[in-house]
Amino acid sequence: MAGTRVFFGTDGIRGRANTAPMTVEVAQKLGQAAGLYFRRRQNRHTVLLGKDTRLSGYMIECALVSGFLSAGMDVTLVGPLPTPAIAFLTRSLRADLGVMISASHNPFADNGIKLFGPDGFKLSDKAESEIEALMEQDLSASLAAPEEIGRASRLNDAAGRYIEYVKSSFPRGRRLDGLKIVLDCANGSAYRVAPTALWELGADVIRLGCEPDGMNINDHVGSTYPQALCEVVKLHKADFGIALDGDADRVLIADEQGRLVDGDQILALIARSWQKQGKLCGNEIVATVMSNLGLEKYLNSLGLRLYRTAVGDRYVVERMRQSGVNLGGEQSGHMVLSDYGTTGDGLLAALQILAVMVEAQKPASEVCQLFTPYPQLLKNLHYQGKNPMSRPEIKDICKWAEGQLKGRGRLVLRASGTEHLIRVMVEAEDDDTVHRMVQQICEKIEMLV
């Protein structure tokens, strides 16, 4: 029977480095438990292990390696690579398990561990719970005999394999020659592979956030700080801007005027393009409760339905697999294109947009703004201690807000799955209502926390 989830959140295990649960002890125990969980064949077992550029990645990597080796798993190390590269390589190399050490868009002091099954998909809640149950046990009697201890090796061409995989998603015969592209890698895991892929496709690449030092990941660069991208695009009179996050599973873009294009517009553009090409499976696009009402109305005009899930790309992927559709994403920039991959891939999604630009021979400003968003405002509130969302007072605040909106807007009130934050989002027909409602809701919540 699966135990209660203690370590795993909505996106693996995450926390402040050297503080529970992101400690050497927990990482080693996870390596042992996950190793034993995936030892299901008689021959050798392999885990593929990658990371982003955080200083603490070395520490967590060593602890995981020792855990896996002691469980009898061979470990293939690939170093800093995007999360989608780990998912792809896990399947490509027929590994039993893929592991990514990253806290995605979080500050450098945080870190995390994401697990992928042999099919390249993130593990189910059930599998994570069963691994947690193993972590709570004394595993000493189940560890490998001395002659069965695993071996560790490094895959030197991992980056090249991923680059060729990403390039293969770009239409055959098309090139990026003549396009000046600003690429912001957030000083994260894509700092080598993403510029190389774009350059090999013919682009003139201006690099931003491509000099990681272990502590500058997501620091005023990347998709969580897109102002830097927009400014550099204008400064260099570039044709296009791409901002990835620390593990490169999400993307935001900027047009040639330095105007930001969020995940909803990206989703709309890819949906329309694939529909025209006959590549879109089903009449459904999957997004989350955070996606703008303008996106929903635009997709409806194309004869497509928008299905909303809880926030988190794993929930988007689950719905996509259930419905048999091949396109889903989040406003924050997670784009899941299941024809090519099993998880969000920022670089791959950006190439889909560039393909539309090259085909249309039009600037990004004419291609990327497909609908007018409804005014929307998101504010984050920090809280200490226990998650307050289950308190009845929060439900009363929601009822009050919905009464104020009177069916002419939306309220999304949720706790972050990775940080001690309550996210307050209001969407309505005018800016005044949005700002007034967010302020009043936040004031009411602050009195509770």
C-alpha positions, -999 to 999 in steps of 0.1 A, spaced: 0 0 0 15 34 -10 24 56 19 16 92 24 36 116 2 60 134 24 89 143 1 73 146 -33 54 177 -43 38 186 -76 71 185 -94 93 160 -77 112 168 -45 122 204 -40 135 226 -12 164 248 0 198 230 -6 213 214 25 180 218 43 154 190 46 143 175 22 171 186 -1 199 170 20 226 145 12 209 119 34 175 122 16 191 122 -18 211 90 -11 181 73 4 160 83 -27 187 68 -49 186 35 -30 147 34 -29 142 44 -66 170 21 -76 153 -9 -59 119 1 -72 132 1 -108 152 -31 -106 127 -53 -124 149 -72 -148 176 -98 -144 202 -79 -165 220 -47 -157 199 -16 -148 207 19 -158 197 54 -145 204 85 -166 214 114 -143 214 151 -154 214 185 -136 212 222 -141 239 247 -132 233 252 -94 263 249 -71 244 224 -50 240 201 -80 274 186 -74 264 176 -38 230 162 -47 245 144 -78 272 126 -57 246 115 -31 222 102 -57 250 83 -75 261 66 -43 225 56 -36 219 42 -70 252 23 -71 246 7 -37 212 -5 -51 229 -22 -80 220 4 -106 246 16 -132 246 54 -135 251 73 -168 261 110 -160 253 136 -186 261 169 -167 241 201 -173 213 195 -198 177 207 -200 150 186 -183 134 177 -217 168 163 -227 168 140 -198 133 128 -207 143 122 -243 176 105 -235 160 82 -209 138 68 -237 164 69 -264 190 50 -244 165 26 -230 174 35 -194 152 22 -166 150 56 -149 158 93 -157 167 118 -130 170 156 -133 185 176 -105 169 211 -108 146 235 -91 135 249 -124 127 286 -122 135 289 -84 165 308 -70 199 292 -69 197 283 -32 169 259 -40 173 226 -57 151 196 -66 150 161 -80 126 150 -108 122 114 -118 112 100 -152 102 65 -160 116 44 -189 89 59 -211 102 94 -205 72 106 -186 73 119 -150 64 93 -125 28 90 -113 17 99 -78 13 62 -71 49 54 -81 63 83 -60 43 72 -30 56 37 -33 92 50 -35 86 71 -5 74 40 14 107 23 5 126 54 18 110 50 52 122 14 55 156 -1 65 169 -11 30 202 -25 41 192 -61 36 180 -53 0 211 -35 -13 234 -50 -38 260 -77 -30 296 -65 -34 299 -80 -69 266 -65 -80 273 -28 -70 267 -5 -100 292 14 -121 292 51 -130 302 64 -164 298 96 -184 280 100 -218 301 124 -237 278 129 -267 246 135 -247 245 172 -256 250 164 -293 222 139 -293 197 163 -278 208 191 -303 201 168 -332 167 158 -317 156 194 -313 168 204 -348 148 175 -363 116 191 -351 122 221 -375 106 217 -409 129 199 -434 145 223 -458 138 254 -437 166 275 -422 170 305 -398 194 323 -421 192 361 -418 174 360 -384 190 378 -354 178 360 -323 184 370 -287 186 338 -266 184 340 -228 192 307 -211 188 320 -175 224 309 -167 208 275 -166 210 240 -181 205 251 -218 235 275 -218 254 253 -242 229 233 -262 203 260 -271 228 285 -287 244 257 -306 211 244 -320 200 278 -332 234 286 -347 235 253 -366 201 261 -380 215 294 -394 206 320 -369 227 349 -357 226 343 -320 230 370 -293 236 352 -260 221 363 -227 223 344 -194 248 319 -209 275 323 -183 265 302 -153 287 305 -121 267 281 -99 248 310 -82 234 332 -109 208 308 -123 174 327 -129 190 358 -114 174 387 -132 174 366 -164 153 339 -180 116 334 -184 109 346 -148 126 379 -156 118 386 -192 124 423 -190 161 416 -197 152 398 -229 129 425 -241 156 452 -235 183 433 -253 160 426 -283 154 464 -287 191 473 -281 203 449 -309 173 455 -332 169 417 -332 141 398 -350 132 375 -321 139 368 -285 137 336 -265 138 333 -227 141 299 -211 141 291 -174 167 273 -154 160 238 -166 147 250 -201 113 233 -198 94 266 -203 98 295 -227 86 331 -232 93 350 -263 97 387 -274 89 401 -308 111 425 -327 96 454 -309 106 440 -275 70 431 -266 66 400 -245 46 370 -258 34 347 -231 25 310 -231 -11 315 -240 -2 333 -273 24 306 -280 -2 279 -275 -27 297 -298 -1 301 -325 11 265 -325 -26 253 -323 -35 273 -354 -4 263 -373 -8 226 -366 -45 228 -374 -37 242 -408 -11 215 -414 -35 187 -403 -11 179 -375 -34 187 -346 -49 156 -329 -85 160 -317 -103 192 -312 -90 199 -277 -61 219 -264 -50 214 -228 -41 243 -205 -45 252 -169 -68 273 -148 -43 302 -152 -48 305 -190 -65 337 -202 -102 337 -212 -91 354 -244 -72 322 -253 -103 301 -247 -125 324 -269 -99 324 -297 -96 286 -297 -134 284 -298 -134 305 -329 -111 279 -345 -135 251 -336 -113 240 -307 -121 233 -271 -99 245 -242 -97 220 -213 -83 234 -181 -64 214 -155 -48 222 -122 -15 242 -124 15 220 -133 27 205 -165 23 170 -151 -15 175 -150 -15 189 -185 4 158 -197 -20 135 -179 -50 150 -196 -33 150 -230 -26 113 -226 -62 106 -215 -77 125 -244 -52 116 -271 -43 152 -280 -8 163 -289 -7 200 -277 -9 215 -243 7 241 -222 7 267 -195 6 305 -195 40 305 -177 56 289 -208 55 251 -204 47 238 -239 41 201 -242 43 189 -279 37 152 -275 46 145 -312 82 153 -301 85 149 -264 70 138 -231 74 170 -211 77 207 -216 105 218 -239 111 255 -242 136 254 -271 115 230 -292 84 252 -287 104 283 -298 114 265 -330 77 259 -338 71 296 -336 102 304 -357 90 279 -383 57 298 -387 77 331 -391 100 316 -417 70 301 -436 50 333 -435 79 356 -441 65 380 -415 79 396 -384 71 382 -350 48 411 -341 25 401 -370 26 364 -362 25 361 -325 -4 383 -313 -35 363 -322 -60 375 -296 -65 403 -271 -61 390 -235 -86 398 -208 -71 420 -181 -54 397 -156 -33 402 -125 -14 377 -105 0 384 -70 20 361 -48 16 362 -10 42 345 13 30 325 42 48 307 71 41 273 85 11 252 73 -6 257 40 -37 279 49 -58 270 18 -79 244 37 -90 270 62 -128 278 60 -120 315 60 -102 311 26 -134 295 12 -154 325 25 -131 349 7 -135 330 -25 -173 331 -22 -172 369 -15 -149 375 -45 -171 355 -69 -201 374 -57 -183 407 -65 -173 395 -100 -209 384 -107 -199 360 -135 -180 387 -154 -146 374 -144 -126 346 -129 -107 341 -96 -80 315 -92 -67 312 -56 -42 284 -50 -10 275 -31 22 270 -50 33 234 -51 70 243 -48 72 274 -26 54 289 4 33 311 -17 -4 317 -22 -11 328 -57 -40 352 -62 -52 357 -98 -81 377 -110 -94 381 -145 -121 405 -155 -134 428 -183 -115 459 -171 -82 468 -154 -98 487 -125 -119 457 -114 -89 434 -116 -66 456 -95 -93 464 -70 -103 428 -65 -67 415 -62 -59 442 -36 -90 434 -15 -85 397 -17 -48 400 -7 -57 422 23 -82 397 35 -57 368 32 -29 388 49 -51 391 79 -52 353 82 -15 345 75 
